[in-house]
Amino acid sequence: MKRTRRHLCRALAALLFAFPFASLRAQFTSPGCCGGGGDFGVNGQWKQIDVSNVPKKDRVVSIHNASFGTTRDLFAEINREFGKEWVKKTSYSLTVNGTHGSTFAQTRALLEGGDSAEADLVTLDHPGAIDILAAPGNLLPADWRSRLPNDSVPFSTTVVFLVRKGNPKAIRDWSDLVKPGVSVITPDPRRDSVGQWIWLAAWASALRQTGNDEAAARARVLDLYRQVPVLNSTSAGSLATFAEKSTGDVLLVLESEARARLRASGGSRFEIVTPPASLRVDLPVAWLDRNVDKHGTTRVTASYLIWLFDPKAQEIAVRHHYRPSDRDIARKHAGSFPSLEIVSVDDAFGGWSAVRERFLSSGGILERDYPALNTREVVSRN
């Protein structure tokens, strides 16, 4: 066990350094908390069960979600709405407890026994982190993506630029970030999952602009990071550096977070620049088999995650500035999001396996280039 855990932690360290519905039915054979034999969450049907012999005070169930930090408000609303559906279908009340933090911190806690160790499900911002949790003998199977629609990604976002009001440096595209005198704020790609997405987005843009010339693309990415005066260890720290400490001309940030910040500030201090093309940031979800089996919560946890693809949940995601995976909902709200070419990891790099091998593995591009990012200061406590 110790050897396995060491192996998993090494894999996580490398990362840091760096839906067919029919297939779901077998997951619901366990009665879980509420019994029943229906497919609630798949087709909205639920076989009515007799709970008359269960005291009302015992008709309760709770599950634990280990979640990416900035989705707290999103999942608070989802929890309320799904809870209403659940009690209607089962006569059981539901509480969804959550721990919220950076994806890499949540992954470490799950592996090493922290606050999230008993989580029934994860809602993170990095498929690679769930792959680590799915290592042999660990929390869930390697084919976790295939258990839910859209490779288990209910909603997504992208990378945009938050600039100061009036956009005084006239930043419009990735190429503008390397202009002389432009100060760029972004999280550390080695320590933060959002920082890693942004770094990959910079690579995707550079490869696109250079016709997939890796040497030329690398030079562009390094030029960009030489414009960064401080690397924060979290995206929240980068936001504080930019917004509260007034450092930098442009913050590289997730669109969902930028829109939330703009709404909170009333639009008086900042504005969002959406580049012509950017990388799609997937927010994957999964239930953790080892924990739901132990807790007897397979049915409710899987049903909760399936419901994330329901139109009601997709509408909630839009209200919180996330791009929905449901095509009808996306068309309905097309005017709610700026138009740009959104590039997937598959299109940019050939998929997550290729990203791990080429960019995030021990000896990969991130490890090789990290010392050359040439920042003047690394901040690890905010």
C-alpha positions in Angstrom: 0.0 0.0 0.0 2.8 2.4 0.9 4.5 1.7 -2.3 1.3 2.3 -4.3 0.7 5.5 -2.5 4.2 6.7 -3.2 3.7 5.8 -6.9 0.5 7.8 -7.0 2.0 10.8 -5.3 4.9 10.7 -7.8 2.3 10.7 -10.6 0.6 13.7 -9.0 3.9 15.5 -8.6 4.5 15.0 -12.3 1.1 16.4 -13.1 1.8 19.4 -10.8 5.0 19.8 -12.6 3.9 19.6 -15.1 -21.9 8.4 -22.9 -23.8 5.6 -23.7 -26.7 5.7 -21.2 -27.2 1.9 -21.3 -23.8 1.5 -19.7 -24.9 3.4 -16.6 -27.7 1.0 -15.7 -25.4 -1.5 -13.9 -24.3 1.3 -11.6 -27.8 1.5 -10.1 -28.1 -2.1 -9.0 -27.0 -1.2 -5.5 -30.0 0.1 -3.5 -27.8 2.8 -1.9 -29.7 5.0 0.5 -33.1 5.0 -1.1 -33.8 1.6 -2.6 -35.8 1.4 -5.8 -35.0 0.0 -9.2 -35.6 2.9 -11.6 -33.3 5.0 -13.7 -33.8 8.4 -12.2 -31.3 10.8 -13.7 -31.2 8.8 -17.0 -34.7 9.2 -18.2 -36.5 10.9 -15.3 -38.3 7.8 -14.3 -38.3 6.4 -10.8 -39.9 3.2 -9.5 -42.0 4.2 -6.5 -40.8 2.5 -3.3 -42.6 1.9 0.0 -40.9 4.0 2.7 -43.7 3.7 5.2 -41.6 1.5 7.5 -38.8 4.1 7.5 -39.2 6.8 10.1 -39.3 10.2 8.6 -36.3 11.3 10.6 -34.3 8.5 9.0 -35.2 9.5 5.4 -32.0 11.5 4.9 -28.9 11.0 2.9 -25.7 13.1 2.5 -22.9 13.0 0.0 -19.6 14.8 -0.2 -18.4 16.7 -3.2 -14.7 17.6 -3.5 -14.9 20.6 -5.8 -12.7 23.1 -7.6 -12.8 26.3 -5.6 -14.5 28.9 -7.9 -17.5 26.6 -8.5 -18.8 27.0 -4.9 -21.7 29.3 -5.9 -22.5 27.1 -9.0 -22.8 23.9 -7.0 -24.7 25.6 -4.1 -27.5 26.3 -6.6 -27.3 22.9 -8.2 -27.4 21.2 -4.8 -30.6 23.0 -3.9 -32.4 22.2 -7.2 -31.3 18.6 -7.3 -32.3 18.1 -3.7 -35.8 19.2 -4.6 -35.9 16.6 -7.4 -34.5 13.9 -5.1 -37.0 14.3 -2.3 -39.8 14.2 -4.8 -38.6 11.0 -6.3 -37.5 9.1 -3.2 -39.0 10.8 -0.1 -35.5 11.1 1.2 -34.0 14.5 1.9 -30.5 15.2 0.5 -27.5 17.2 1.9 -24.5 17.8 -0.4 -21.5 18.7 1.7 -18.6 20.2 -0.1 -14.9 21.0 0.3 -13.7 23.6 -2.2 -10.1 24.3 -3.1 -7.6 24.1 -5.9 -7.8 20.9 -8.0 -4.3 19.8 -7.1 -4.9 20.4 -3.4 -8.2 18.3 -3.6 -6.3 15.5 -5.4 -3.6 15.4 -2.8 -6.2 15.3 0.0 -8.0 12.4 -1.6 -4.7 10.5 -2.0 -3.2 11.3 1.4 -6.2 11.4 3.7 -7.1 15.1 4.0 -10.5 16.8 4.4 -11.7 15.4 1.0 -10.5 11.8 1.5 -14.1 10.5 2.0 -15.6 12.4 -0.9 -18.3 10.5 -2.9 -17.7 12.6 -6.0 -15.3 15.1 -7.5 -16.1 18.1 -9.7 -12.8 19.5 -10.8 -11.2 21.5 -13.5 -8.5 19.1 -14.8 -9.1 15.7 -16.3 -5.5 14.8 -15.6 -6.2 15.0 -11.8 -9.0 12.5 -12.1 -6.8 10.2 -14.1 -4.4 10.2 -11.1 -7.3 9.3 -8.8 -8.1 6.5 -11.3 -4.7 4.8 -11.1 -4.9 1.0 -10.6 -6.3 0.0 -7.2 -7.3 3.5 -6.3 -10.6 5.4 -6.2 -12.3 4.8 -9.6 -11.8 2.9 -12.8 -9.6 4.2 -15.7 -12.6 4.4 -18.0 -14.4 7.0 -15.8 -14.9 9.3 -18.8 -17.2 6.9 -20.6 -19.7 6.6 -17.7 -21.3 10.0 -18.3 -22.2 12.0 -21.4 -19.7 14.2 -23.2 -16.7 12.4 -21.6 -18.0 13.3 -18.2 -17.7 17.1 -18.9 -21.1 18.8 -18.1 -19.8 22.3 -18.7 -16.7 24.2 -19.7 -15.1 27.6 -19.9 -12.1 29.1 -21.7 -9.2 31.4 -21.2 -9.7 35.2 -21.6 -7.9 38.4 -20.7 -9.1 40.7 -17.9 -7.7 44.2 -18.5 -8.1 47.6 -16.7 -10.9 49.8 -17.8 -10.4 51.3 -21.2 -7.8 48.6 -22.1 -4.9 51.2 -22.1 -2.4 48.7 -23.5 -4.8 47.8 -26.5 -4.6 44.1 -25.8 -6.7 42.1 -28.3 -5.0 38.8 -29.0 -2.3 36.5 -27.6 0.4 38.2 -29.7 -0.3 41.5 -27.9 0.8 39.9 -24.5 4.4 40.1 -25.6 4.5 43.7 -26.6 7.1 45.8 -24.9 5.9 47.2 -21.6 2.9 44.8 -21.2 2.9 43.3 -17.7 1.0 39.9 -17.6 -0.4 38.2 -14.4 -1.0 34.5 -14.5 -0.8 31.6 -11.9 2.1 29.2 -11.7 1.6 26.4 -14.2 3.5 24.0 -12.0 1.5 24.6 -8.9 -2.0 25.5 -10.0 -4.4 23.7 -12.4 -5.8 27.0 -13.8 -2.2 28.1 -14.3 -1.6 24.9 -16.2 -4.6 25.4 -18.4 -3.4 28.9 -19.2 0.0 27.7 -20.0 -1.5 25.1 -22.3 -3.7 27.7 -23.9 -0.6 29.8 -24.6 1.0 26.8 -26.2 -2.1 26.1 -28.3 -2.1 29.6 -29.5 1.6 29.6 -30.3 1.5 26.3 -32.2 -1.4 27.6 -34.2 0.3 30.9 -35.1 3.6 29.1 -36.0 2.1 26.3 -38.1 2.9 23.7 -35.3 6.6 24.7 -35.3 7.5 23.6 -31.8 10.7 25.5 -31.5 9.0 28.8 -32.7 6.0 28.1 -30.4 8.3 27.5 -27.4 10.0 30.8 -28.0 6.6 32.6 -28.1 5.5 31.0 -24.8 8.8 31.8 -23.1 8.5 35.4 -24.4 5.0 35.7 -22.8 6.2 34.4 -19.4 9.1 36.8 -19.4 6.4 39.5 -19.2 5.1 38.0 -15.9 6.5 39.9 -12.9 5.0 37.5 -10.3 3.8 33.9 -10.3 1.1 33.2 -7.7 0.6 29.6 -6.6 -3.2 29.8 -7.1 -5.5 31.6 -9.5 -7.1 33.3 -6.5 -3.7 34.7 -5.7 -3.2 36.0 -9.2 -6.6 37.7 -9.1 -5.7 39.4 -5.8 -2.4 40.5 -7.3 -4.1 42.0 -10.3 -7.3 43.4 -8.7 -6.4 44.3 -5.2 -2.7 45.0 -5.5 -3.1 46.7 -8.9 -0.1 44.8 -10.3 0.0 44.1 -14.1 -1.8 45.3 -17.2 -3.6 42.0 -18.0 -4.7 39.0 -16.0 -5.0 35.6 -17.8 -8.0 34.1 -16.3 -10.9 31.7 -16.9 -13.9 33.3 -18.6 -16.3 32.2 -15.9 -14.1 33.8 -13.2 -13.6 37.0 -15.2 -17.3 37.4 -15.8 -18.0 36.8 -12.1 -15.4 39.4 -11.1 -16.8 41.9 -13.6 -20.3 41.5 -12.2 -19.0 41.9 -8.6 -17.1 45.1 -9.5 -20.0 46.6 -11.4 -17.8 46.9 -14.5 -16.2 50.1 -13.3 -12.6 48.9 -13.0 -12.1 46.1 -15.5 -13.2 44.8 -18.8 -12.9 41.4 -20.5 -11.0 40.9 -23.8 -11.9 37.7 -25.6 -9.2 36.6 -28.0 -10.2 35.4 -31.4 -9.3 31.8 -30.4 -8.6 30.1 -27.1 -8.4 26.7 -25.5 -11.5 25.1 -24.0 -11.2 24.4 -20.3 -13.1 21.3 -19.4 -14.6 20.8 -15.9 -14.9 17.0 -15.5 -16.9 15.1 -12.9 -16.8 11.6 -11.5 -18.1 9.5 -8.7 -15.4 7.7 -6.6 -16.3 4.0 -6.6 -14.3 3.1 -3.5 -16.0 5.7 -1.4 -19.6 5.3 -2.7 -19.4 1.6 -2.2 -18.2 2.1 1.4 -20.9 4.7 2.1 -23.8 3.1 0.3 -24.3 6.2 -1.8 -23.8 4.9 -5.4 -27.4 5.6 -6.5 -27.7 9.1 -5.2 -24.2 10.1 -6.2 -24.4 8.8 -9.8 -27.9 10.3 -10.1 -26.6 13.7 -9.0 -23.8 13.7 -11.6 -26.1 12.5 -14.3 -28.5 15.4 -13.5 -25.7 17.9 -14.2 -26.4 17.2 -17.9 -30.1 17.9 -17.4 -31.4 21.1 -19.1 -32.2 22.5 -15.6 -28.7 22.1 -14.4 -27.3 23.4 -17.7 -29.4 26.6 -17.3 -27.9 27.0 -13.8 -24.4 26.7 -15.3 -25.1 29.5 -17.8 -26.3 31.7 -14.9 -22.9 31.2 -13.3 -21.0 32.0 -16.6 -20.1 28.4 -17.6 -20.6 27.2 -21.2 -23.1 24.4 -21.3 -22.5 21.0 -23.0 -26.2 20.7 -24.0 -26.4 21.9 -27.6 -30.0 23.2 -27.3 -29.1 25.2 -24.2 -25.9 26.4 -25.9 -27.9 27.6 -28.9 -30.5 29.3 -26.7 -27.8 31.3 -24.9 -25.5 31.8 -27.8 -25.8 35.6 -27.2 -24.8 35.3 -23.6 -21.2 34.5 -24.5 -18.7 36.2 -26.7 -18.0 34.5 -30.0 -14.6 33.0 -30.5 -13.0 29.9 -31.9 -12.8 27.4 -29.0 -10.0 24.8 -29.5 -10.2 21.5 -27.7 -7.3 19.7 -26.1 -7.8 16.9 -28.7 -7.5 19.4 -31.6 -4.6 21.3 -30.2 -2.5 18.5 -28.8 -4.0 15.2 -29.7 -5.8 14.5 -26.4 -4.9 14.3 -22.7 -2.6 11.3 -23.1 -0.5 13.3 -25.5 -0.6 16.3 -23.2 0.6 14.2 -20.2 3.4 12.5 -22.2 4.6 15.6 -24.1 4.0 18.4 -21.6 3.4 17.3 -18.1 5.4 14.1 -17.5 8.7 14.0 -15.7 11.2 15.4 -18.2 8.3 16.9 -20.3 8.1 20.4 -21.6 6.8 22.0 -18.4 9.6 20.6 -16.3 12.2 21.5 -18.9 11.0 25.1 -19.4 10.0 26.0 -15.9 13.4 27.5 -14.9 13.4 29.5 -18.1 10.1 31.2 -17.4 12.4 33.9 -15.8 10.0 35.5 -13.4 11.4 37.9 -10.8 9.3 36.6 -7.9 7.4 33.4 -7.1 4.6 33.8 -4.5 3.5 30.6 -2.9 1.2 31.7 -0.1 -1.6 33.6 -1.9 
